[in-house]
């Protein structure tokens, strides 16, 4: 090949290489730019996800706190319903007294109306007698005397009616004031009893906290029946007597602390599960068994020195279950003795 042709070939090949290098460099820069954009987007996305997880955790914590507050409010509502029923009964008694006073006032008003009618009748008779002339003057004088006497009676009755109305107004005022004072006194007694109930359950919780089968449900202290009694029996077992002895000591101390004007009692409620008894044993029904167990607890507390005037026993049979299911776990929870500190 001639020397001039070889040189032109080398120059032609050398002309393509710089363009190729520029293209590769440009492509590399584009790739680096895209990778930078991707990493920046990834960073902002991770920051957004982290912020949302933090907000979700805060929402979960608030939901848990609201759930606890709702449970506390429900327990307080139950206690307030009992107090409202007691105050309603007192208000009904006061309204009955008011109705009686109103009845007496109505009777006095009827008597005054009858006297007024008699005066009207005598006045008409007097006018008739005046037309009879001189012969009837003596009768007119007599009628005048009777009229004056009747007027005095009417005046006395009117005064009595006014006095009765004043007494009725005073009674209404006193009744309203008595209702207000009664509500205040009831509220104070309820507050005092609630404070002692809280202290009493707090001490029991400290004493019996490690004992299985004992728990607090709302405003009641609950013993599972197996803690106190053998199956199907109303005779306390030794372990149950030990637990009730601790309870009795706390009750005696509580009786000394609560003011005498707070008429409180400890109500002992017996409950069974929904399975019926055979009927061939000592107890014919769950009513009998639940009542007998409540009475056994009360009698043992009395034997430990608790005043009988501070105790009440009640049997509910299977009709107030905690768990309304037909499972062994539900049966175990529903067989129980409940203690509630309340007003008489």
C-alpha atoms as a printed R data frame, in Angstrom:
    type eleno elety resid chain resno        x       y       z
1   ATOM     1    CA   UNK     A     1    0.000   0.000   0.000
2   ATOM     2    CA   UNK     A     2    1.350   3.421  -0.738
3   ATOM     3    CA   UNK     A     3    2.693   5.424   2.168
4   ATOM     4    CA   UNK     A     4    0.228   8.286   1.663
5   ATOM     5    CA   UNK     A     5   -2.827   5.960   1.832
6   ATOM     6    CA   UNK     A     6   -1.785   4.437   5.183
7   ATOM     7    CA   UNK     A     7   -1.432   7.870   6.756
8   ATOM     8    CA   UNK     A     8   -4.895   8.954   5.624
9   ATOM     9    CA   UNK     A     9   -6.384   5.781   7.153
10  ATOM    10    CA   UNK     A    10   -4.806   6.430  10.540
11  ATOM    11    CA   UNK     A    11   -6.053  10.025  10.544
12  ATOM    12    CA   UNK     A    12   -9.588   8.882   9.753
13  ATOM    13    CA   UNK     A    13   -9.636   6.402  12.690
14  ATOM    14    CA   UNK     A    14   -8.183   9.042  15.066
15  ATOM    15    CA   UNK     A    15  -11.017  11.479  14.249
16  ATOM    16    CA   UNK     A    16  -13.790   9.102  15.693
17  ATOM    17    CA   UNK     A    17  -12.220   8.527  19.155
18  ATOM    18    CA   UNK     A    18  -12.655  12.048  20.733
19  ATOM    19    CA   UNK     A    19  -16.360  12.068  19.852
20  ATOM    20    CA   UNK     A    20  -16.810   8.622  21.397
21  ATOM    21    CA   UNK     A    21  -15.053   9.758  24.597
22  ATOM    22    CA   UNK     A    22  -17.291  12.874  24.822
23  ATOM    23    CA   UNK     A    23  -20.432  10.762  24.400
24  ATOM    24    CA   UNK     A    24  -19.358   8.343  27.133
25  ATOM    25    CA   UNK     A    25  -18.521  11.192  29.508
26  ATOM    26    CA   UNK     A    26  -21.917  12.803  28.887
27  ATOM    27    CA   UNK     A    27  -23.713   9.493  29.520
28  ATOM    28    CA   UNK     A    28  -21.745   8.987  32.738
29  ATOM    29    CA   UNK     A    29  -22.708  12.473  33.960
30  ATOM    30    CA   UNK     A    30  -26.382  11.764  33.210
31  ATOM    31    CA   UNK     A    31  -26.224   8.491  35.138
32  ATOM    32    CA   UNK     A    32  -24.543  10.191  38.115
33  ATOM    33    CA   UNK     A    33  -27.224  12.935  38.074
34  ATOM    34    CA   UNK     A    34  -30.049  10.380  38.014
35  ATOM    35    CA   UNK     A    35  -28.462   8.419  40.885
36  ATOM    36    CA   UNK     A    36  -28.200  11.644  42.896
37  ATOM    37    CA   UNK     A    37  -31.873  12.395  42.286
38  ATOM    38    CA   UNK     A    38  -32.819   8.864  43.326
39  ATOM    39    CA   UNK     A    39  -30.800   9.041  46.556
40  ATOM    40    CA   UNK     A    40  -32.271  12.448  47.412
41  ATOM    41    CA   UNK     A    41  -35.840  11.170  46.835
42  ATOM    42    CA   UNK     A    42  -35.076   8.087  48.947
43  ATOM    43    CA   UNK     A    43  -33.840  10.324  51.787
44  ATOM    44    CA   UNK     A    44  -36.968  12.517  51.797
45  ATOM    45    CA   UNK     A    45  -39.250   9.445  51.604
46  ATOM    46    CA   UNK     A    46  -37.537   7.838  54.629
47  ATOM    47    CA   UNK     A    47  -37.939  11.101  56.592
48  ATOM    48    CA   UNK     A    48  -41.663  11.211  55.758
49  ATOM    49    CA   UNK     A    49  -42.184   7.562  56.799
50  ATOM    50    CA   UNK     A    50  -40.329   8.141  60.091
51  ATOM    51    CA   UNK     A    51  -42.571  11.142  60.886
52  ATOM    52    CA   UNK     A    52  -45.731   9.114  60.192
53  ATOM    53    CA   UNK     A    53  -44.589   6.238  62.427
54  ATOM    54    CA   UNK     A    54  -43.945   8.705  65.266
55  ATOM    55    CA   UNK     A    55  -47.435  10.245  64.828
56  ATOM    56    CA   UNK     A    56  -48.992   6.752  64.785
57  ATOM    57    CA   UNK     A    57  -47.248   5.845  68.043
58  ATOM    58    CA   UNK     A    58  -48.568   9.016  69.683
59  ATOM    59    CA   UNK     A    59  -52.113   8.214  68.500
60  ATOM    60    CA   UNK     A    60  -51.874   4.667  69.907
61  ATOM    61    CA   UNK     A    61  -50.737   6.059  73.286
62  ATOM    62    CA   UNK     A    62  -53.673   8.509  73.341
63  ATOM    63    CA   UNK     A    63  -56.132   5.716  72.486
64  ATOM    64    CA   UNK     A    64  -54.796   3.590  75.369
65  ATOM    65    CA   UNK     A    65  -55.116   6.512  77.785
66  ATOM    66    CA   UNK     A    66  -58.714   7.219  76.674
67  ATOM    67    CA   UNK     A    67  -59.576   3.517  77.128
68  ATOM    68    CA   UNK     A    68  -58.347   3.636  80.751
69  ATOM    69    CA   UNK     A    69  -60.338   6.817  81.427
70  ATOM    70    CA   UNK     A    70  -63.494   5.220  79.974
71  ATOM    71    CA   UNK     A    71  -63.159   2.210  82.284
72  ATOM    72    CA   UNK     A    72  -62.781   4.520  85.301
73  ATOM    73    CA   UNK     A    73  -65.831   6.579  84.311
74  ATOM    74    CA   UNK     A    74  -67.981   3.454  83.983
75  ATOM    75    CA   UNK     A    75  -67.063   2.361  87.505
76  ATOM    76    CA   UNK     A    76  -67.940   5.793  88.871
77  ATOM    77    CA   UNK     A    77  -71.270   5.807  86.940
78  ATOM    78    CA   UNK     A    78  -72.317   2.617  88.686
79  ATOM    79    CA   UNK     A    79  -71.721   4.166  92.120
80  ATOM    80    CA   UNK     A    80  -73.560   7.367  91.126
81  ATOM    81    CA   UNK     A    81  -76.623   5.354  89.990
82  ATOM    82    CA   UNK     A    82  -76.920   3.782  93.473
83  ATOM    83    CA   UNK     A    83  -76.649   7.199  95.123
84  ATOM    84    CA   UNK     A    84  -79.252   8.721  92.770
85  ATOM    85    CA   UNK     A    85  -81.791   5.985  93.594
86  ATOM    86    CA   UNK     A    86  -81.379   6.659  97.330
87  ATOM    87    CA   UNK     A    87  -81.885  10.403  96.880
88  ATOM    88    CA   UNK     A    88  -84.966   9.817  94.663
89  ATOM    89    CA   UNK     A    89  -86.613   7.774  97.439
90  ATOM    90    CA   UNK     A    90  -86.000  10.604  99.947
91  ATOM    91    CA   UNK     A    91  -87.472  13.138  97.512
92  ATOM    92    CA   UNK     A    92  -90.631  11.026  97.070
93  ATOM    93    CA   UNK     A    93  -91.180  11.059 100.859
94  ATOM    94    CA   UNK     A    94  -90.868  14.851 100.942
95  ATOM    95    CA   UNK     A    95  -93.342  15.197  98.032
96  ATOM    96    CA   UNK     A    96  -95.852  13.014  99.917
97  ATOM    97    CA   UNK     A    97  -95.620  15.372 102.921
98  ATOM    98    CA   UNK     A    98  -96.226  18.328 100.605
99  ATOM    99    CA   UNK     A    99  -99.346  16.662  99.106
100 ATOM   100    CA   UNK     A   100 -100.713  16.085 102.627
101 ATOM   101    CA   UNK     A   101 -100.329  19.786 103.501
102 ATOM   102    CA   UNK     A   102 -102.024  20.806 100.263
103 ATOM   103    CA   UNK     A   103 -104.954  18.489 101.090
104 ATOM   104    CA   UNK     A   104 -105.406  20.164 104.480
105 ATOM   105    CA   UNK     A   105 -105.397  23.599 102.853
106 ATOM   106    CA   UNK     A   106 -108.028  22.515 100.312
107 ATOM   107    CA   UNK     A   107 -110.285  21.332 103.170
108 ATOM   108    CA   UNK     A   108 -110.058  24.698 104.938
109 ATOM   109    CA   UNK     A   109 -110.857  26.538 101.711
110 ATOM   110    CA   UNK     A   110 -113.979  24.358 101.188
111 ATOM   111    CA   UNK     A   111 -115.167  25.195 104.722
112 ATOM   112    CA   UNK     A   112 -114.753  28.919 104.070
113 ATOM   113    CA   UNK     A   113 -116.779  28.582 100.861
114 ATOM   114    CA   UNK     A   114 -119.639  26.889 102.720
115 ATOM   115    CA   UNK     A   115 -119.741  29.701 105.310
116 ATOM   116    CA   UNK     A   116 -119.802  32.316 102.558
117 ATOM   117    CA   UNK     A   117 -122.771  30.525 100.947
118 ATOM   118    CA   UNK     A   118 -124.617  30.512 104.269
119 ATOM   119    CA   UNK     A   119 -124.037  34.289 104.653
120 ATOM   120    CA   UNK     A   120 -125.432  34.862 101.180
121 ATOM   121    CA   UNK     A   121 -128.532  32.819 102.020
122 ATOM   122    CA   UNK     A   122 -129.124  34.673 105.295
123 ATOM   123    CA   UNK     A   123 -128.735  38.040 103.569
124 ATOM   124    CA   UNK     A   124 -131.407  37.126 101.064
125 ATOM   125    CA   UNK     A   125 -133.700  36.004 103.905
126 ATOM   126    CA   UNK     A   126 -133.133  39.324 105.699
127 ATOM   127    CA   UNK     A   127 -134.155  41.331 102.643
128 ATOM   128    CA   UNK     A   128 -137.332  39.246 102.409
129 ATOM   129    CA   UNK     A   129 -138.167  39.893 106.059
130 ATOM   130    CA   UNK     A   130 -137.763  43.647 105.665
131 ATOM   131    CA   UNK     A   131 -140.596  43.622 103.133
132 ATOM   132    CA   UNK     A   132 -142.954  42.060 105.705
133 ATOM   133    CA   UNK     A   133 -143.165  45.280 107.679
134 ATOM   134    CA   UNK     A   134 -143.189  46.161 111.350
135 ATOM   135    CA   UNK     A   135 -144.440  42.775 112.466
136 ATOM   136    CA   UNK     A   136 -141.213  41.159 111.322
137 ATOM   137    CA   UNK     A   137 -138.850  43.672 113.047
138 ATOM   138    CA   UNK     A   138 -138.165  41.360 115.944
139 ATOM   139    CA   UNK     A   139 -137.296  38.547 113.559
140 ATOM   140    CA   UNK     A   140 -135.102  40.934 111.572
141 ATOM   141    CA   UNK     A   141 -133.242  41.967 114.732
142 ATOM   142    CA   UNK     A   142 -132.679  38.327 115.548
143 ATOM   143    CA   UNK     A   143 -131.477  37.641 112.041
144 ATOM   144    CA   UNK     A   144 -129.160  40.649 112.287
145 ATOM   145    CA   UNK     A   145 -127.624  39.198 115.409
146 ATOM   146    CA   UNK     A   146 -127.181  35.872 113.641
147 ATOM   147    CA   UNK     A   147 -125.700  37.687 110.648
148 ATOM   148    CA   UNK     A   148 -123.159  39.534 112.829
149 ATOM   149    CA   UNK     A   149 -122.242  36.275 114.490
150 ATOM   150    CA   UNK     A   150 -121.809  34.624 111.139
151 ATOM   151    CA   UNK     A   151 -119.717  37.541 109.904
152 ATOM   152    CA   UNK     A   152 -117.492  37.167 112.928
153 ATOM   153    CA   UNK     A   153 -117.207  33.471 112.093
154 ATOM   154    CA   UNK     A   154 -116.400  34.322 108.480
155 ATOM   155    CA   UNK     A   155 -113.727  36.785 109.639
156 ATOM   156    CA   UNK     A   156 -112.262  34.172 111.934
157 ATOM   157    CA   UNK     A   157 -112.285  31.626 109.122
158 ATOM   158    CA   UNK     A   158 -110.655  34.098 106.730
159 ATOM   159    CA   UNK     A   159 -107.954  34.793 109.291
160 ATOM   160    CA   UNK     A   160 -107.501  31.058 109.771
161 ATOM   161    CA   UNK     A   161 -107.330  30.618 105.987
162 ATOM   162    CA   UNK     A   162 -104.722  33.367 105.660
163 ATOM   163    CA   UNK     A   163 -102.742  31.836 108.510
164 ATOM   164    CA   UNK     A   164 -103.036  28.438 106.825
165 ATOM   165    CA   UNK     A   165 -101.826  29.877 103.520
166 ATOM   166    CA   UNK     A   166  -98.907  31.517 105.323
167 ATOM   167    CA   UNK     A   167  -98.114  28.223 107.026
168 ATOM   168    CA   UNK     A   168  -98.352  26.448 103.665
169 ATOM   169    CA   UNK     A   169  -95.966  28.981 102.101
170 ATOM   170    CA   UNK     A   170  -93.628  28.546 105.061
171 ATOM   171    CA   UNK     A   171  -93.942  24.777 104.717
172 ATOM   172    CA   UNK     A   172  -93.084  24.987 101.024
173 ATOM   173    CA   UNK     A   173  -90.039  27.092 101.847
174 ATOM   174    CA   UNK     A   174  -89.001  24.746 104.638
175 ATOM   175    CA   UNK     A   175  -89.625  21.772 102.350
176 ATOM   176    CA   UNK     A   176  -87.365  23.216  99.649
177 ATOM   177    CA   UNK     A   177  -84.705  24.084 102.230
178 ATOM   178    CA   UNK     A   178  -85.015  20.623 103.762
179 ATOM   179    CA   UNK     A   179  -84.594  19.059 100.314
180 ATOM   180    CA   UNK     A   180  -81.464  21.094  99.672
181 ATOM   181    CA   UNK     A   181  -80.025  20.249 103.085
182 ATOM   182    CA   UNK     A   182  -80.941  16.607 102.608
183 ATOM   183    CA   UNK     A   183  -79.176  16.506  99.236
184 ATOM   184    CA   UNK     A   184  -76.091  18.147 100.741
185 ATOM   185    CA   UNK     A   185  -76.116  15.739 103.696
186 ATOM   186    CA   UNK     A   186  -76.563  12.730 101.418
187 ATOM   187    CA   UNK     A   187  -73.745  13.905  99.168
188 ATOM   188    CA   UNK     A   188  -71.464  14.401 102.174
189 ATOM   189    CA   UNK     A   189  -72.276  10.948 103.528
190 ATOM   190    CA   UNK     A   190  -71.730   9.364 100.129
191 ATOM   191    CA   UNK     A   191  -68.353  11.109  99.827
192 ATOM   192    CA   UNK     A   192  -67.330   9.982 103.302
193 ATOM   193    CA   UNK     A   193  -68.444   6.398 102.638
194 ATOM   194    CA   UNK     A   194  -66.652   6.374  99.256
195 ATOM   195    CA   UNK     A   195  -63.450   7.527 100.937
196 ATOM   196    CA   UNK     A   196  -63.641   4.797 103.579
197 ATOM   197    CA   UNK     A   197  -64.605   2.234 100.902
198 ATOM   198    CA   UNK     A   198  -61.511   3.191  98.898
199 ATOM   199    CA   UNK     A   199  -59.277   2.929 101.982
200 ATOM   200    CA   UNK     A   200  -60.868  -0.377 102.999
201 ATOM   201    CA   UNK     A   201  -60.432  -1.976  99.572
202 ATOM   202    CA   UNK     A   202  -56.890  -0.605  99.409
203 ATOM   203    CA   UNK     A   203  -55.984  -2.334 102.680
204 ATOM   204    CA   UNK     A   204  -57.649  -5.562 101.556
205 ATOM   205    CA   UNK     A   205  -55.750  -5.398  98.274
206 ATOM   206    CA   UNK     A   206  -52.464  -5.129 100.195
207 ATOM   207    CA   UNK     A   207  -53.383  -8.023 102.495
208 ATOM   208    CA   UNK     A   208  -54.862 -10.410  99.892
209 ATOM   209    CA   UNK     A   209  -53.026  -9.307  96.737
210 ATOM   210    CA   UNK     A   210  -50.959 -12.490  96.352
211 ATOM   211    CA   UNK     A   211  -53.888 -14.880  96.885
212 ATOM   212    CA   UNK     A   212  -55.175 -16.518  93.686
213 ATOM   213    CA   UNK     A   213  -58.949 -16.370  93.124
214 ATOM   214    CA   UNK     A   214  -59.416 -12.938  94.776
215 ATOM   215    CA   UNK     A   215  -59.905  -9.742  92.765
216 ATOM   216    CA   UNK     A   216  -61.617  -6.349  92.694
217 ATOM   217    CA   UNK     A   217  -64.395  -5.907  90.111
218 ATOM   218    CA   UNK     A   218  -65.792  -2.363  90.018
219 ATOM   219    CA   UNK     A   219  -66.820  -1.439  93.590
220 ATOM   220    CA   UNK     A   220  -66.902  -5.079  94.785
221 ATOM   221    CA   UNK     A   221  -64.308  -7.395  96.312
222 ATOM   222    CA   UNK     A   222  -64.720 -10.852  94.737
223 ATOM   223    CA   UNK     A   223  -63.728 -14.257  96.195
224 ATOM   224    CA   UNK     A   224  -63.982 -17.237  93.870
225 ATOM   225    CA   UNK     A   225  -66.083 -19.895  95.647
226 ATOM   226    CA   UNK     A   226  -63.267 -22.472  95.579
227 ATOM   227    CA   UNK     A   227  -61.170 -20.138  97.758
228 ATOM   228    CA   UNK     A   228  -63.739 -20.379 100.577
229 ATOM   229    CA   UNK     A   229  -65.836 -23.537 100.085
230 ATOM   230    CA   UNK     A   230  -65.498 -27.121  98.882
231 ATOM   231    CA   UNK     A   231  -67.508 -27.920  95.755
232 ATOM   232    CA   UNK     A   232  -71.291 -27.963  96.384
233 ATOM   233    CA   UNK     A   233  -70.878 -27.074 100.102
234 ATOM   234    CA   UNK     A   234  -71.595 -24.076 102.329
235 ATOM   235    CA   UNK     A   235  -69.000 -25.084 104.960
236 ATOM   236    CA   UNK     A   236  -65.929 -22.839 104.979
237 ATOM   237    CA   UNK     A   237  -62.601 -24.567 104.434
238 ATOM   238    CA   UNK     A   238  -59.569 -23.682 106.643
239 ATOM   239    CA   UNK     A   239  -57.932 -21.551 103.943
240 ATOM   240    CA   UNK     A   240  -61.172 -19.608 103.482
241 ATOM   241    CA   UNK     A   241  -61.456 -19.004 107.232
242 ATOM   242    CA   UNK     A   242  -57.928 -17.580 107.251
243 ATOM   243    CA   UNK     A   243  -58.793 -15.116 104.502
244 ATOM   244    CA   UNK     A   244  -62.066 -14.088 106.169
245 ATOM   245    CA   UNK     A   245  -60.270 -13.612 109.505
246 ATOM   246    CA   UNK     A   246  -58.092 -10.966 107.828
247 ATOM   247    CA   UNK     A   247  -61.227  -9.356 106.402
248 ATOM   248    CA   UNK     A   248  -62.898  -9.369 109.847
249 ATOM   249    CA   UNK     A   249  -59.954  -7.562 111.437
250 ATOM   250    CA   UNK     A   250  -60.147  -4.834 108.804
251 ATOM   251    CA   UNK     A   251  -63.930  -4.507 109.258
252 ATOM   252    CA   UNK     A   252  -63.593  -4.069 113.018
253 ATOM   253    CA   UNK     A   253  -61.017  -1.334 112.479
254 ATOM   254    CA   UNK     A   254  -63.232   0.292 109.825
255 ATOM   255    CA   UNK     A   255  -66.241   0.326 112.183
256 ATOM   256    CA   UNK     A   256  -64.188   2.326 114.669
257 ATOM   257    CA   UNK     A   257  -63.123   4.847 112.017
258 ATOM   258    CA   UNK     A   258  -66.413   5.605 110.198
259 ATOM   259    CA   UNK     A   259  -68.545   8.289 111.967
260 ATOM   260    CA   UNK     A   260  -71.616   6.993 113.812
261 ATOM   261    CA   UNK     A   261  -74.039   8.971 111.628
262 ATOM   262    CA   UNK     A   262  -72.932   7.031 108.504
263 ATOM   263    CA   UNK     A   263  -75.277   4.014 108.416
264 ATOM   264    CA   UNK     A   264  -73.054   1.591 106.456
265 ATOM   265    CA   UNK     A   265  -73.169  -2.175 105.931
266 ATOM   266    CA   UNK     A   266  -71.011  -4.813 104.244
267 ATOM   267    CA   UNK     A   267  -73.221  -6.726 101.811
268 ATOM   268    CA   UNK     A   268  -72.181 -10.334 101.180
269 ATOM   269    CA   UNK     A   269  -73.606 -11.678  97.889
270 ATOM   270    CA   UNK     A   270  -73.537 -15.376  96.977
271 ATOM   271    CA   UNK     A   271  -73.467 -16.423  93.288
272 ATOM   272    CA   UNK     A   272  -73.390 -19.802  91.503
273 ATOM   273    CA   UNK     A   273  -72.822 -20.897  87.912
274 ATOM   274    CA   UNK     A   274  -75.693 -21.706  85.546
275 ATOM   275    CA   UNK     A   275  -75.564 -25.504  85.916
276 ATOM   276    CA   UNK     A   276  -78.546 -26.771  87.965
277 ATOM   277    CA   UNK     A   277  -78.098 -28.900  91.085
278 ATOM   278    CA   UNK     A   278  -79.288 -32.484  91.136
279 ATOM   279    CA   UNK     A   279  -81.906 -31.686  93.786
280 ATOM   280    CA   UNK     A   280  -81.173 -34.877  95.704
281 ATOM   281    CA   UNK     A   281  -78.652 -33.311  98.097
282 ATOM   282    CA   UNK     A   282  -78.997 -30.796 100.865
283 ATOM   283    CA   UNK     A   283  -79.627 -27.895  98.484
284 ATOM   284    CA   UNK     A   284  -82.595 -28.057  96.140
285 ATOM   285    CA   UNK     A   285  -81.469 -25.211  93.853
286 ATOM   286    CA   UNK     A   286  -78.725 -22.695  93.168
287 ATOM   287    CA   UNK     A   287  -80.772 -20.157  95.120
288 ATOM   288    CA   UNK     A   288  -80.400 -22.262  98.255
289 ATOM   289    CA   UNK     A   289  -76.662 -22.810  97.741
290 ATOM   290    CA   UNK     A   290  -75.828 -19.150  97.008
291 ATOM   291    CA   UNK     A   291  -77.838 -17.886 100.004
292 ATOM   292    CA   UNK     A   292  -76.364 -20.522 102.333
293 ATOM   293    CA   UNK     A   293  -72.809 -19.581 101.353
294 ATOM   294    CA   UNK     A   294  -73.465 -15.864 101.893
295 ATOM   295    CA   UNK     A   295  -74.944 -16.638 105.330
296 ATOM   296    CA   UNK     A   296  -71.937 -18.814 106.227
297 ATOM   297    CA   UNK     A   297  -69.570 -15.922 105.462
298 ATOM   298    CA   UNK     A   298  -71.677 -13.514 107.544
299 ATOM   299    CA   UNK     A   299  -71.847 -15.930 110.493
300 ATOM   300    CA   UNK     A   300  -68.080 -16.467 110.439
301 ATOM   301    CA   UNK     A   301  -67.439 -12.689 110.389
302 ATOM   302    CA   UNK     A   302  -69.768 -12.305 113.373
303 ATOM   303    CA   UNK     A   303  -67.846 -15.050 115.203
304 ATOM   304    CA   UNK     A   304  -64.682 -12.999 114.637
305 ATOM   305    CA   UNK     A   305  -66.170  -9.937 116.344
306 ATOM   306    CA   UNK     A   306  -67.819  -8.028 113.475
307 ATOM   307    CA   UNK     A   307  -71.087  -6.359 114.538
308 ATOM   308    CA   UNK     A   308  -74.176  -8.129 113.072
309 ATOM   309    CA   UNK     A   309  -75.732  -4.714 112.426
310 ATOM   310    CA   UNK     A   310  -73.016  -4.060 109.829
311 ATOM   311    CA   UNK     A   311  -73.612  -7.209 107.756
312 ATOM   312    CA   UNK     A   312  -76.157  -8.247 105.103
313 ATOM   313    CA   UNK     A   313  -76.356 -11.638 103.327
314 ATOM   314    CA   UNK     A   314  -77.989 -12.122  99.911
315 ATOM   315    CA   UNK     A   315  -78.236 -15.020  97.454
316 ATOM   316    CA   UNK     A   316  -78.471 -14.434  93.688
317 ATOM   317    CA   UNK     A   317  -78.271 -17.999  92.365
318 ATOM   318    CA   UNK     A   318  -77.014 -18.133  88.783
319 ATOM   319    CA   UNK     A   319  -78.869 -14.981  87.635
320 ATOM   320    CA   UNK     A   320  -76.084 -12.362  87.901
321 ATOM   321    CA   UNK     A   321  -73.181 -13.917  85.925
322 ATOM   322    CA   UNK     A   322  -69.913 -12.077  85.282
323 ATOM   323    CA   UNK     A   323  -69.327 -14.076  82.085
324 ATOM   324    CA   UNK     A   324  -72.431 -15.211  80.174
325 ATOM   325    CA   UNK     A   325  -70.892 -18.247  78.469
326 ATOM   326    CA   UNK     A   326  -71.216 -22.034  78.807
327 ATOM   327    CA   UNK     A   327  -67.509 -22.802  79.359
328 ATOM   328    CA   UNK     A   328  -65.565 -24.158  82.333
329 ATOM   329    CA   UNK     A   329  -63.690 -20.869  82.656
330 ATOM   330    CA   UNK     A   330  -66.978 -18.937  82.723
331 ATOM   331    CA   UNK     A   331  -68.437 -21.340  85.315
332 ATOM   332    CA   UNK     A   332  -65.356 -20.855  87.540
333 ATOM   333    CA   UNK     A   333  -65.625 -17.052  87.413
334 ATOM   334    CA   UNK     A   334  -69.388 -17.000  88.044
335 ATOM   335    CA   UNK     A   335  -69.121 -19.149  91.227
336 ATOM   336    CA   UNK     A   336  -68.140 -16.414  93.668
337 ATOM   337    CA   UNK     A   337  -68.752 -14.417  96.862
338 ATOM   338    CA   UNK     A   338  -68.917 -10.634  96.408
339 ATOM   339    CA   UNK     A   339  -68.380  -8.041  99.160
340 ATOM   340    CA   UNK     A   340  -69.716  -4.510  98.767
341 ATOM   341    CA   UNK     A   341  -69.425  -1.647 101.271
342 ATOM   342    CA   UNK     A   342  -72.627   0.411 100.960
343 ATOM   343    CA   UNK     A   343  -75.292   2.365 102.879
344 ATOM   344    CA   UNK     A   344  -78.141   0.612 104.607
